Amino acid sequence: MLVVAAAIILNDDKVLIAQRKAGTNMAFRWEFPGGKLEGSETPEQALVREIKEELDMVIEPIEIYKAVRHKYLDKDILLLAYICRLIDGRGKAIECNDFRWIAKEQLDQFEYTLADVDIVDKLKNDNRYLN
């Protein structure tokens, strides 16, 4: 099973979503950015590294929000989604096609990767982080 970390980056009552690049699995679908753990990285360390590499942002993981196990045709993943705070950076679409800051009521307007759907559903019904 592949362990992947995802960042639910919150800033000013909005959350960041990223669009997958062309030529990737589920190209052009939206997701909470992140990636695979490397070596002996913790999920939190992987998120800080991945968000810097993919979006040129500095984040601080706060707490685990949801764990999702999803079986794709070619792989089985454990997606660990963390609530994160933006520390620095405006963002650049380096390793993604696009990214957007969206409000809670906009969550339904995008087509997400299959593993991210459960996270989106939880966020839509959660008043702790997005109002």
C-alpha positions in Angstrom: 0.0 0.0 0.0 1.3 3.4 -1.0 1.1 6.1 1.7 0.3 9.6 0.4 -0.1 12.8 2.4 -2.5 15.6 1.4 -2.6 19.2 2.6 -5.9 20.9 3.4 -4.4 24.4 3.3 -6.6 27.0 5.0 -6.3 30.7 4.6 -8.9 33.5 5.3 -11.9 31.0 5.3 -10.8 29.5 2.0 -9.2 26.2 1.1 -6.6 25.5 -1.6 -7.3 22.9 -4.3 -4.9 21.9 -7.1 -5.7 20.6 -10.6 -3.7 17.6 -11.8 -1.5 18.0 -14.8 -2.2 16.6 -18.3 -0.6 13.2 -18.8 -1.1 12.1 -15.1 -3.5 9.7 -13.6 -6.9 11.4 -13.4 -5.5 14.4 -15.4 -7.3 17.7 -14.8 -9.2 16.5 -11.7 -8.9 18.5 -8.6 -7.3 17.4 -5.3 -5.8 18.6 -2.1 -2.1 18.8 -3.0 0.6 16.6 -1.5 2.4 13.5 -2.5 4.2 10.3 -1.5 6.4 10.0 1.5 10.1 9.6 0.7 12.6 7.6 2.7 12.0 8.0 6.4 9.8 11.2 6.1 6.8 11.6 8.3 3.6 12.6 6.6 4.0 16.2 7.9 7.6 16.4 6.6 6.4 15.1 3.2 3.7 17.8 3.0 6.0 20.6 3.8 8.4 19.4 1.1 5.8 18.6 -1.5 3.9 21.9 -1.2 7.2 23.8 -1.5 8.1 21.8 -4.7 4.6 21.8 -6.2 3.3 25.3 -5.3 6.2 27.3 -3.9 4.4 27.8 -0.6 5.5 27.2 3.0 2.9 25.5 5.2 2.5 24.2 8.7 0.7 20.9 9.2 -1.6 21.3 12.2 -3.5 18.0 12.7 -4.6 14.9 10.8 -8.1 15.5 9.5 -9.0 12.3 7.7 -7.5 9.0 6.5 -8.8 7.5 3.3 -8.0 4.1 1.9 -8.7 3.9 -1.8 -8.1 1.1 -4.3 -7.4 2.3 -7.8 -7.1 -0.1 -10.6 -3.3 0.0 -10.5 -2.6 0.8 -6.8 -3.9 0.8 -3.3 -3.3 4.0 -1.4 -3.7 5.3 2.2 -4.3 9.1 1.9 -3.6 11.0 5.1 -5.1 14.5 4.9 -3.9 17.1 7.2 -5.3 20.5 8.1 -2.5 23.0 7.3 -1.9 26.7 7.8 -0.3 28.9 5.1 2.9 30.4 6.4 4.4 32.1 3.3 3.9 32.3 -0.4 1.3 33.3 -3.0 1.7 30.0 -4.9 2.8 29.0 -8.4 1.5 26.1 -10.5 4.8 24.3 -10.7 3.8 20.7 -10.4 0.1 21.1 -11.1 -2.0 22.5 -13.9 -3.7 25.1 -11.8 -4.7 25.9 -8.2 -7.5 27.9 -6.6 -8.5 29.2 -3.2 -12.2 28.4 -2.8 -14.9 28.9 -0.2 -16.9 26.1 1.4 -19.9 26.7 -0.9 -17.7 26.2 -4.0 -16.5 22.7 -3.1 -19.2 21.1 -5.2 -18.2 22.9 -8.3 -15.1 20.8 -9.1 -14.5 17.2 -10.1 -12.1 15.6 -7.7 -9.8 12.6 -7.7 -11.6 9.6 -6.3 -9.6 9.4 -3.1 -10.3 13.1 -2.3 -14.1 12.8 -2.6 -14.5 11.6 1.1 -12.4 14.5 2.3 -14.5 17.0 0.3 -17.7 15.5 1.8 -16.4 15.8 5.3 -15.3 19.4 4.8 -18.7 20.4 3.4 -20.3 19.2 6.6 -17.7 20.5 9.0 -18.1 24.0 10.5 -14.8 23.9 12.4 -12.5 25.1 9.6 -14.6 26.6 6.8 -17.7 28.7 7.5 
